[in-house]
Amino acid sequence: MQTTCSHIQELTTLQVADEHVCEECIKQHGTWVHLRTCQTCGVTLCCDDSPMKHMTAHYHETSHPVISSAEPGERWLWCYPDKVFAEY
């Protein structure tokens, strides 16, 4: 794994999506484009290309710093506070 900031370096295991849905969009009968998984708590929510941008809202509410793509075949991490992208 390429590590480029302390938040990403601190990860010892990766959280993976239990289901391939945005939990908040489901509650609100919304739609999503792509999914991201929080590496602190494991919640899977929609990306910034989605209408509600639930994962970024989750970051602002919780300060959980690192997310991963929950999309099949994508293997990358994003650190919100450091604005760092890392493939693994």
SULGI-V993879 format. One record per residue. N is the residue number from 1. RES is the residue in one small letter. SS is DSSP state (hx for helix, st for strand, lp for the rest). OMEGA is omega in whole degrees, 0 to 359 (NA if undefined). Layout:
# SULGI-V993879
[[N | RES | SS | OMEGA] [N | RES | SS | OMEGA]]
This chain:
# SULGI-V993879
[[1 | m | lp | 175] [2 | q | lp | 179] [3 | t | lp | 187] [4 | t | lp | 176] [5 | c | lp | 184] [6 | s | hx | 180] [7 | h | hx | 179] [8 | i | hx | 180] [9 | q | hx | 181] [10 | e | lp | 181] [11 | l | lp | 177] [12 | t | lp | 174] [13 | t | lp | 180] [14 | l | lp | 172] [15 | q | lp | 177] [16 | v | lp | 182] [17 | a | lp | 174] [18 | d | lp | 179] [19 | e | lp | 182] [20 | h | lp | 178] [21 | v | lp | 171] [22 | c | lp | 184] [23 | e | hx | 181] [24 | e | hx | 177] [25 | c | hx | 178] [26 | i | hx | 180] [27 | k | hx | 185] [28 | q | hx | 182] [29 | h | lp | 181] [30 | g | lp | 179] [31 | t | lp | 180] [32 | w | lp | 179] [33 | v | lp | 179] [34 | h | lp | 183] [35 | l | st | 179] [36 | r | st | 180] [37 | t | st | 178] [38 | c | st | 182] [39 | q | lp | 175] [40 | t | lp | 187] [41 | c | lp | 176] [42 | g | lp | 179] [43 | v | lp | 178] [44 | t | st | 184] [45 | l | st | 185] [46 | c | st | 184] [47 | c | lp | 180] [48 | d | lp | 173] [49 | d | lp | 179] [50 | s | lp | 184] [51 | p | lp | 187] [52 | m | lp | 176] [53 | k | lp | 186] [54 | h | hx | 182] [55 | m | hx | 178] [56 | t | hx | 176] [57 | a | hx | 178] [58 | h | hx | 178] [59 | y | hx | 181] [60 | h | hx | 179] [61 | e | hx | 190] [62 | t | hx | 187] [63 | s | lp | 173] [64 | h | lp | 195] [65 | p | lp | 191] [66 | v | st | 174] [67 | i | st | 173] [68 | s | st | 173] [69 | s | st | 175] [70 | a | lp | 181] [71 | e | lp | 179] [72 | p | lp | 177] [73 | g | lp | 178] [74 | e | lp | 182] [75 | r | lp | 179] [76 | w | st | 179] [77 | l | st | 175] [78 | w | st | 176] [79 | c | st | 181] [80 | y | lp | 185] [81 | p | lp | 182] [82 | d | lp | 182] [83 | k | lp | 183] [84 | v | st | 177] [85 | f | st | 179] [86 | a | st | 174] [87 | e | st | 177] [88 | y | lp | NA]]
